[in-house]
Amino acid sequence: ASELVDAFFGIITDRLVTGEDVKLTDFAVFLVKSKLSRPGRNPKTGATVQIAPRRIVTFQQGPKLKARLNE
């Protein structure tokens, strides 16, 4: 079972790294989004810093999962 779970998440990770979205029907969608460079602030020192552009993964719950959570 452990090998199956590791393989499952490995496949999802590989798809996200290549920029593909992953849809698990009726459960959720994992989307890859790009964030642009933007100014930020170091909360400790107050110094302004430039935050580098990066890619992030977002999670959107599917309709059936949402319905079950809100029963």
N, C-alpha and C positions, 0 to 999 in steps of 0.2 A: 504494500500500500504506500509506503514511504517513497519508493522509487517512482510510482505512478504520479504521486503528488509533485515530486521534484521535476519530473519530465513535463507535467502539465504547466507548471509555473515557468519552466525553462522555455517552453514554446511561446507562452504569452510574452515573456521578457524579450525574446528574440524578435518577435513581431513589432513590439513597441520600439525597440532600438532602431529598427529599420524605418520607423515612421508610420507604420501601419496602425490603424485603429483595430481594437479587438472587441468583438461583440459576442457576448455569452447570452444567447436568446433567452428572453424572459427573466434574466437575472440582472445584467448590467452591460454597460459599454465603457471601455477604457479608451480615452482619446488622447492623442499626443498633440500638444499645443506649443507654439513658440512664443516666448516672451522677449520683447525688445529690451535693449539696454536702457537703463533709466537711472536717474540720480537717487541716492539713498543717504541715510544718515547713520553713523555709528552711534548707538544710544549711550555708550560708555563715555566717549570723548566729545560727541556732538559734531565731529568732523564730517564733512560731506564727502561721500565716495560714489564712484560710478559702479553700478551693479551690472555685471556682464550679461549679454543675452544668453538665454538658455532654453532648453526644452523641458516641459513638464508633462506629467500624466494626470488627467482628470478622470474622475469616476462619476458616471451617471447611472443611477439605479433604473432598472427596468420597471415597466408598469406592474407586473405581477409581484415583484419584490416590494414595491412601494405599497401595493394594496395589502399585502400580508403584514407589513410593518405597521400599517395604520388601521388594522382591524379593531 
